[in-house]
């Protein structure tokens, strides 16, 4: 396999990148100045070397704890549970949430071999013991996201003073938080409901 085909193949493995886009990216790098490609390579190397999951919430960050966990202005009594770290960016764009986050690292998917033990649930339950008053479940509005939300609701039922809410149905079924606009997410926060 040629170097060009190898790079096209690697770009094509990225989510949302088909063969045509992978070809365009490859040829764009080849037509550009070599230092542009080196900057991209260096940025990828840096991310791989510096970014780790936050020990507290699971968010991806180059600092420990992450910016949300160490921000004393954020309400530690409110935790918003998301599937992936990229969902935090979408929620932050709404400007409506000032609490802390917890990243599960995916959703329940028995067919793919993803059960509760593969997700960051044990750490979430530990965090709930520290005076959390509301847990907002912001998993994606998909079959897997709903199953994950139901599981979390059952797993947290022992916390009698904990209010467990789910984002309202302003989000499209089958969509991902990462791709929702800020207005839609803001409406979903406003209309969240008890589980």
Secondary structure by P-SEA (a helix, b strand, c coil): ccaaaaaaaaaaacccccaaaaaaaaaaaaaccaaaaaaaaaaaaaaaaccccccccccccccccccccccccccccbbbbbccaaaaaaaaaaccccbbbbbccccccccccccccccccaaaaaaaaccccbbbbbccccaaaaaaaaaaaaaacccccbbbbccccccccccccccccaaaaaaaaaacccc
